[in-house]
Amino acid sequence: MSGKNTVTLEEIRRNQNTFIFIDSNTVRVVKAKNWAAKSTS
């Protein structure tokens, strides 16, 4: 991540266990485990 706001399909394929959320032009990467933990709350 070097000042890059774009996510390529290759990166998504490499991180199949990662969810990508776009909020206010900000790309946030949350691991599936962490997201699941937050969803439980």
Backbone as a ProteinNet text record, in pm:
[ID]
protein_1_A
[PRIMARY]
MSGKNTVTLEEIRRNQNTFIFIDSNTVRVVKAKNWAAKSTS
[TERTIARY]
85.1	0	88.6	120	203.4	123.8	40.2	-40.4	-132.8	-181.3	-267	-410.9	-504	-644.8	-720.3	-652.5	-720.3	-682.5	-777.6	-751.9	-774	-672	-682.1	-744.7	-798.4	-860.8	-758.7	-634	-529.7	-513.6	-517.9	-504.2	-621.5	-740.1	-858.8	-845.4	-796.1	-779.8	-677.6	-574.6	-472.2	-527.8	-617.1	-674.4	-822	-849.9	-988.8	-1055.9	-976.3	-1032.6	-1048.4	-1040.4	-1047.6	-1164.9	-1237.7	-1348.2	-1300.9	-1344	-1300.6	-1420.8	-1413	-1521.3	-1472.6	-1552.6	-1514.8	-1602	-1540.2	-1616.1	-1550.9	-1623.3	-1571.9	-1437	-1432.3	-1308.5	-1194.9	-1230.2	-1126.9	-1146.6	-1042.5	-1053.3	-1008.5	-1100.7	-1068	-1067.9	-963.7	-955.1	-973.4	-1077.6	-1105.5	-1103.4	-1027.3	-1019.3	-1151.2	-1184.7	-1312.5	-1334.2	-1230.3	-1244.5	-1280.5	-1213.6	-1240.1	-1380.6	-1421.8	-1554.4	-1661.6	-1638.4	-1734.2	-1747.2	-1635.5	-1636.8	-1718.2	-1705.2	-1779.6	-1928.2	-1957.9	-2097.5	-2171.7	-2099.5	-2163.4	-2212.3	-2143.5	-2179.9	-2318.8
-118.9	0	123.8	172.7	292.6	406.9	470.8	582.6	540.8	418.2	365.9	352.5	413.9	405.5	302.8	244.2	148.9	6.2	-82.5	-223.7	-305.9	-376.8	-455.4	-591.4	-652.1	-783.4	-884.6	-868.1	-961.3	-956.4	-835.4	-821.9	-888.4	-875.2	-936.9	-1088.9	-1139.5	-1284.9	-1336	-1255.9	-1297.1	-1294.7	-1201.5	-1189.8	-1227.8	-1352.9	-1397.4	-1393	-1390.7	-1388	-1245.6	-1150.1	-1010.1	-939.9	-862.5	-785.1	-643.1	-583.3	-447.1	-353.8	-250.9	-154.1	-17.8	50.9	184.1	286.5	373.4	472.9	609.3	703.5	839.3	838.1	765.9	756.7	693.8	624.5	558.1	407.4	338.1	192.3	128.8	57.8	-7.2	-157.6	-220.3	-365.6	-431	-511.5	-577.7	-728.3	-796.6	-941.9	-1006.7	-1113.3	-1180.8	-1211.7	-1255.3	-1290.3	-1167.6	-1057.3	-935.4	-884.5	-892.8	-845.1	-930.8	-1060.7	-1151.9	-1118.9	-1087	-1054.1	-927.4	-830.5	-705.3	-727.6	-817.2	-843.5	-906.3	-978.1	-1044.3	-942.9	-832.8	-732.5	-677.7
0	0	0	-116.7	-123.2	-184.2	-103.1	-152.7	-264.9	-258.3	-365.6	-315.9	-386.3	-344.8	-427.9	-526.4	-613.4	-576.9	-596.4	-565.1	-691	-732.6	-855	-826.4	-930.7	-913.3	-863.8	-906	-862.2	-711.2	-655.6	-510.2	-439.6	-499.2	-438.9	-443.3	-554.9	-566.9	-467	-443.5	-347.1	-206.2	-181.5	-46.5	-49.8	-77.5	-85.7	50.9	157.3	292.3	342.2	248.9	290.5	225.2	303.6	249.1	225.4	114.7	83.5	85.7	167.3	176.2	130.2	47.7	1.1	72.2	151.2	227	212.2	155.6	140.9	70.1	-43.6	-121.9	-42.8	63.7	143.4	135.6	100.3	90	220.2	283.2	410.5	391	435	420.9	557.1	567.5	695.1	674.5	755.1	739.2	779.6	713.1	736	883.6	951.1	1092.9	1175.5	1148.9	1225.3	1196.5	1068.6	1030.6	1098.2	1101.4	1164.5	1312.6	1375.5	1518	1542.3	1450.9	1467	1440.3	1345.9	1311.6	1429.1	1512.9	1627	1729	1741	1841.7	1813.1
[MASK]
+++++++++++++++++++++++++++++++++++++++++

